[in-house]
Amino acid sequence: MDITEVAKPCKFDDRTTSDVIVRLRNCEGRPDKFYTHSNILINKSKFFADQLTCFESGACIEIHCSNSNYDHHVNLLRLLYLPSDLLLESLVSVKSAVEILQLAVQFDCEEITKVCVQYLEAIPWEDKEEEIILKAVSKLGQVAMPILARIQPVDLRATKNVFVSAVRFATSIGGPGPPFVDDLKTSAQEQVEYMLTKDAETPLVTADDEVKSVMKMGLSQICSSFEKGLSSLLLEPDLTSGTLEDKIMHGVSDVEWISNILPKMDLMKDFVSSWAEISSTILVVVEDKKLDSSMWGLKTKVIEMTAKVLEAVGYGSVILPSPCRLRLLKTWLPYIRKMKPLLDSKCRKETDFPYKMDEELCENIEAAIVQLILALPSNHQADILADWLKTEQVKYPDLSEAFEVWCYRTKSAKRRLLEGSLDRVGNTTLSL
């Protein structure tokens, strides 16, 4: 009679009914015996079926295992005895399911393999568990591919659609949502920034015309909202309200976020242009007497945003015509010159005053302004330097370097002009 058809009420490790011994030998060489049943092993595992091709009652199958997966070998043997409808609920953790899956594949246990795959495909993973799964499943071949479906790379079209949707949400294109979505908006901004982390697909996404168009729309929306929010400040009877300041600083945060995003998409020029367009509105508000003793966070952040613009233009990352560069300097230089000593004074008087222009920011602004000045026509340089020498705040920004270069260039220019005139006179004499 075929032993696969023998029907006996079998229990795992039941010595009285066992006809096959499975011996687990660990790395220490210590054998452990488990009393099993041939009909169970043959029906549930092709590996054991092959081992028992020439079956003799009392046969012994020896399996080598490590100390680390010894318990999982024992669990696999126990699972061979469970009814099919109880297998899934017997799995209790991602780690144990991964270990059992590897053994189920190794011993060709088709039913247990399918259950482990089903469990791992559906259960939530923690970050550490995901690493364990990736490491293990990558060795198991096609049978375990359903587990990886959630982390398979998507095609470029799907990536672009998600990115565009995230940008629209992050920049409130279509209008602001209710207050409770602010956290979601922040999360969208973080994910947009993460998706722009350099990898193989990033250049393809950032170069897409639709993506760039949506990002420009988002920039316009953010700057427009920020400008409107600023203008409304002057209509408020009480500017000391914490809620009011929080609202305006939320707008500043959006501007700061997009100023960090746009350079990664080669769109910094658009930010510079937008900032230049709203600069007059910003200065009208922050220099209004109503804000003399408040909104220091806003005033500091405005300088930080301007620093990014000055650096981009000053070092040539963004190319602008000379009149635009001159207008940018003349717009912001007086404000920066005025705010630096004010903020320093506040810091000296109030030790816990949180808003200041730190050393790195000051150095970056000063260096960018020097570069901007030196790239202007010499007459415009002279006007700015003359104004600088007249002001009380000559220490910051320190334009000494620009002044020295201007003096040297001026003398050199006169010398070249004179030498050119003498050459022309000499050539005329020779021709006579």
C-alpha positions in Angstrom: 0.0 0.0 0.0 1.2 3.5 -0.9 2.4 5.2 2.3 1.0 8.6 1.1 -2.4 7.1 1.6 -2.0 5.9 5.1 -4.4 7.9 7.3 -3.3 8.1 10.9 -4.0 10.7 13.6 -0.5 12.1 13.8 1.1 14.5 16.2 4.5 16.1 15.9 7.2 14.4 17.9 4.9 11.5 18.9 7.3 8.7 19.5 4.6 6.0 19.8 3.3 6.6 16.2 6.4 7.9 14.5 8.0 6.0 11.6 10.7 8.5 10.6 13.2 10.3 12.8 14.4 13.8 11.7 17.7 14.6 13.4 18.8 18.3 13.6 22.5 18.7 13.9 23.8 22.1 14.9 27.3 23.6 14.5 28.2 22.2 17.9 27.6 18.7 16.5 24.9 18.0 19.1 22.1 15.9 17.4 18.5 16.4 18.4 15.9 13.9 17.4 12.3 14.6 16.4 9.8 11.9 15.8 7.8 12.4 12.7 5.6 10.6 10.2 6.4 9.6 6.7 2.9 10.4 5.3 3.1 14.0 6.6 6.7 14.6 5.4 6.0 13.2 1.9 2.7 15.0 1.4 4.0 18.4 2.6 7.6 18.5 1.4 9.2 17.4 -1.9 12.6 17.4 -0.2 11.4 14.8 2.3 9.6 12.9 -0.4 12.8 12.5 -2.3 14.6 11.5 0.9 12.0 8.8 1.6 11.8 7.4 -2.0 13.0 4.0 -0.6 11.2 4.2 2.6 11.9 1.9 5.5 10.1 2.3 8.9 12.4 3.8 11.4 14.4 5.7 8.8 16.5 8.7 10.0 17.0 11.9 8.0 19.8 14.2 9.2 19.7 17.9 8.6 22.4 20.3 9.4 21.5 23.7 10.8 23.1 26.7 12.6 22.3 27.8 16.1 20.6 30.9 14.8 18.0 29.1 12.7 17.7 25.9 14.8 14.4 27.1 16.3 13.0 27.9 12.8 13.8 24.4 11.6 11.7 23.1 14.5 8.9 25.5 13.8 8.9 24.4 10.1 8.5 20.8 11.2 5.6 21.8 13.5 3.9 23.7 10.7 4.0 20.5 8.5 1.4 19.1 11.0 -1.0 22.0 11.0 -4.2 22.0 8.9 -4.1 24.4 5.9 -6.6 26.8 7.4 -4.5 27.3 10.5 -1.2 28.0 8.9 -1.7 31.7 8.3 -2.7 32.6 11.8 0.2 30.6 13.2 2.7 33.2 11.8 3.2 35.9 14.4 6.1 38.1 13.2 7.8 39.3 10.1 11.2 38.0 11.2 10.0 34.5 11.9 7.9 34.4 8.7 11.0 35.3 6.7 13.1 32.6 8.3 10.4 30.0 7.9 9.9 31.1 4.2 13.6 30.6 3.5 13.4 27.1 5.0 10.1 26.3 3.2 11.7 27.1 -0.1 14.8 25.1 0.8 12.7 22.0 1.7 10.3 22.6 -1.1 7.2 23.0 1.1 4.8 24.5 -1.4 1.8 25.1 0.9 3.9 26.8 3.7 5.8 28.9 1.1 2.6 30.3 -0.3 1.2 31.1 3.2 4.5 32.9 4.2 4.4 34.9 1.0 0.8 35.8 1.6 1.6 36.9 5.2 4.6 39.0 4.3 2.9 40.6 1.3 0.0 41.8 3.5 1.6 42.7 6.8 3.0 46.2 7.6 6.8 46.4 7.7 9.0 48.5 9.9 12.1 50.0 8.4 14.4 47.4 10.0 12.1 44.5 8.9 12.1 45.8 5.3 15.9 45.5 5.2 15.6 41.9 6.5 13.0 41.1 3.9 15.0 42.6 1.0 18.1 40.7 2.0 16.3 37.3 2.3 13.8 37.5 -0.5 16.3 38.6 -3.1 17.8 35.1 -2.8 14.5 33.2 -3.2 13.8 34.0 -6.8 10.4 34.3 -8.5 8.4 32.6 -5.8 8.8 35.5 -3.4 8.3 38.4 -5.9 4.8 39.2 -4.7 6.4 40.3 -1.4 8.4 43.0 -3.2 5.5 44.4 -5.1 5.1 47.4 -2.7 8.7 48.5 -3.2 9.2 47.9 -6.9 10.3 50.9 -8.9 7.4 52.5 -10.8 7.7 53.8 -14.3 8.7 57.4 -15.0 5.1 58.4 -15.9 3.8 57.3 -12.5 6.7 59.0 -10.7 6.0 62.2 -12.5 2.3 62.1 -11.7 2.9 61.6 -8.0 5.5 64.4 -8.0 3.2 66.8 -9.8 0.4 66.1 -7.4 2.7 66.5 -4.4 3.9 69.9 -5.7 0.4 71.1 -6.2 -0.5 70.1 -2.7 2.7 71.5 -1.2 2.2 74.9 -2.9 -1.6 75.1 -2.4 -2.2 75.3 -6.1 -6.0 75.5 -6.3 -6.3 77.5 -3.1 -5.5 77.0 0.5 -7.1 74.1 2.4 -8.6 74.0 5.9 -6.2 74.4 8.8 -6.1 70.7 9.6 -4.2 70.0 6.3 -1.2 72.1 7.3 0.6 69.1 8.6 -0.2 67.2 5.3 1.1 70.2 3.4 4.4 70.1 5.3 4.7 66.4 4.7 4.1 66.9 1.0 6.9 69.5 1.0 9.3 67.1 2.7 8.5 64.4 0.2 9.0 66.7 -2.8 12.4 67.6 -1.4 13.2 63.9 -0.8 12.1 62.9 -4.3 14.6 65.5 -5.7 17.4 63.7 -4.0 19.8 62.8 -6.8 19.4 59.3 -8.4 19.0 57.9 -11.9 15.4 59.1 -12.4 15.7 62.6 -10.9 17.1 64.3 -14.0 14.3 62.9 -16.1 11.6 64.2 -13.7 13.1 67.6 -13.2 13.7 68.2 -16.9 10.1 67.5 -17.8 8.3 70.6 -19.1 5.0 69.8 -17.2 6.9 69.4 -13.9 8.7 72.7 -14.4 5.5 74.4 -15.4 3.7 73.2 -12.2 6.7 74.2 -10.1 6.6 77.7 -11.6 2.8 77.9 -10.8 3.6 76.8 -7.2 6.3 79.5 -6.9 3.8 82.1 -8.2 1.1 80.9 -5.7 3.5 80.9 -2.7 4.9 84.4 -3.5 1.5 85.8 -4.1 0.1 84.4 -0.8 3.2 85.7 1.0 2.8 89.2 -0.5 -0.9 89.4 0.3 -0.2 88.2 3.9 2.4 90.9 4.3 0.2 93.6 2.9 -2.6 92.6 5.3 -0.3 93.2 8.3 -0.6 96.9 8.0 -4.3 96.7 8.2 -4.2 94.8 11.6 -4.8 96.9 14.7 -2.7 94.7 16.9 0.6 93.2 15.5 1.6 91.7 18.8 -0.8 88.7 18.3 1.1 85.4 18.4 -1.4 83.9 16.0 -0.8 86.6 13.5 3.0 86.2 13.6 2.6 82.4 13.3 0.5 82.9 10.2 3.0 85.2 8.5 5.9 83.0 9.4 4.1 80.0 7.9 4.2 81.9 4.6 7.9 82.7 5.1 8.5 78.9 5.6 6.8 78.2 2.3 9.0 80.8 0.5 12.1 79.3 2.2 11.1 75.8 1.2 10.7 76.6 -2.5 13.9 78.6 -2.5 15.7 75.4 -1.6 13.8 73.3 -4.2 14.1 75.4 -7.3 17.9 75.3 -7.6 17.6 71.5 -7.9 15.4 72.0 -10.9 17.5 74.8 -12.5 14.7 77.3 -11.8 16.6 79.6 -9.4 16.3 82.4 -11.9 12.5 82.2 -11.5 12.8 82.6 -7.7 15.2 85.6 -8.1 12.7 87.2 -10.5 9.7 86.6 -8.2 11.6 87.9 -5.2 12.6 91.0 -7.1 9.0 91.6 -8.0 7.7 91.5 -4.4 10.8 93.2 -2.8 9.2 96.6 -2.8 6.1 95.3 -1.0 8.2 93.4 1.5 10.3 96.5 2.4 7.2 98.8 2.6 5.8 96.4 5.3 8.9 95.5 7.3 10.1 99.1 7.4 6.7 100.4 8.5 6.7 102.1 11.9 4.0 99.6 13.1 6.6 96.9 12.9 9.4 98.8 14.6 9.3 96.7 17.8 7.8 93.4 16.5 8.1 90.7 13.8 11.8 90.3 14.3 11.6 86.7 13.0 10.1 88.0 9.7 12.7 90.7 9.4 15.5 88.2 9.8 14.1 85.6 7.5 13.6 88.2 4.8 17.4 89.0 5.0 18.2 85.2 4.7 16.0 84.9 1.6 17.6 88.0 0.1 21.0 86.5 0.8 20.2 83.5 -1.4 19.2 85.9 -4.2 22.3 88.0 -3.8 24.6 85.0 -3.9 22.8 83.5 -6.9 23.2 86.7 -8.9 26.6 87.8 -7.5 28.3 84.5 -8.3 26.7 84.1 -11.7 24.4 81.2 -11.0 21.6 83.5 -12.3 22.4 85.9 -15.1 20.6 89.2 -15.0 21.1 92.4 -17.1 23.1 95.2 -15.4 20.1 97.4 -14.7 18.4 94.5 -12.8 21.5 93.8 -10.8 21.8 97.5 -9.9 18.1 97.7 -8.9 18.5 94.6 -6.7 21.5 96.1 -4.9 19.9 99.5 -4.4 16.7 97.9 -3.1 18.3 95.7 -0.4 21.6 97.2 0.5 20.1 100.1 2.6 17.8 97.6 4.5 20.6 95.2 5.3 22.9 98.0 6.3 20.2 99.3 8.7 19.1 95.9 10.2 22.5 94.5 11.1 23.2 97.0 13.9 19.6 96.9 15.1 19.7 93.1 15.5 23.2 93.2 17.1 21.8 95.8 19.6 18.8 93.6 20.4 21.1 90.6 21.0 23.3 92.6 23.4 20.3 93.9 25.4 18.4 90.6 25.5 20.6 87.6 25.9 17.9 85.2 24.9 16.9 87.2 21.8 16.6 84.4 19.1 16.9 86.5 16.0 20.3 87.5 14.6 22.5 87.6 11.6 25.1 85.0 12.4 28.7 85.3 11.2 28.3 82.9 8.2 25.3 84.7 6.9 27.0 88.1 7.3 30.1 86.9 5.5 28.0 85.4 2.6 26.0 88.5 2.1 29.1 90.8 2.2 31.0 88.6 -0.3 28.0 88.5 -2.6 27.5 92.2 -2.5 31.2 92.8 -3.3 30.9 90.5 -6.3 27.7 92.3 -7.5 29.3 95.7 -7.2 32.4 94.7 -9.1 30.3 93.3 -12.0 28.5 96.7 -12.5 29.6 99.4 -14.9 32.3 101.6 -13.2 30.1 104.7 -12.9 27.5 102.7 -10.9 30.2 101.2 -8.8 31.4 104.7 -8.0 27.9 105.8 -7.0 27.5 102.9 -4.6 30.9 103.2 -3.1 30.5 107.0 -2.6 27.2 106.3 -0.8 28.9 103.7 1.3 31.7 106.0 2.4 29.1 108.6 3.5 27.0 106.3 5.6 27.4 105.8 9.4 27.2 102.0 8.9 30.5 101.8 6.9 31.5 98.6 8.9 28.8 96.4 7.4 28.7 95.5 4.8 32.5 96.2 4.5 33.0 97.2 0.9 36.7 97.9 1.2 37.6 95.1 -1.2 35.3 96.5 -3.9 36.7 100.0 -3.2 40.3 98.8 -3.6 39.5 97.0 -6.9 37.6 100.0 -8.2 40.5 102.4 -7.4 42.9 100.0 -9.2 40.7 99.6 -12.2 40.1 103.4 -12.4 43.8 104.1 -12.6 44.4 101.3 -15.0 41.6 102.5 -17.2 43.0 106.0 -17.3 46.5 104.7 -18.1 45.1 102.5 -20.9 43.1 105.5 -22.2 46.2 107.7 -22.2 48.4 105.0 -23.8 45.7 104.5 -26.5 45.7 108.3 -27.2 49.5 108.5 -27.5 49.4 105.5 -29.8 46.9 107.2 -32.0 48.9 110.4 -32.1 52.1 108.5 -33.0 50.3 106.7 -35.8 49.1 110.0 -37.2 52.6 111.5 -37.1 54.0 108.5 -38.9 51.3 108.7 -41.6 52.2 112.3 -42.3 
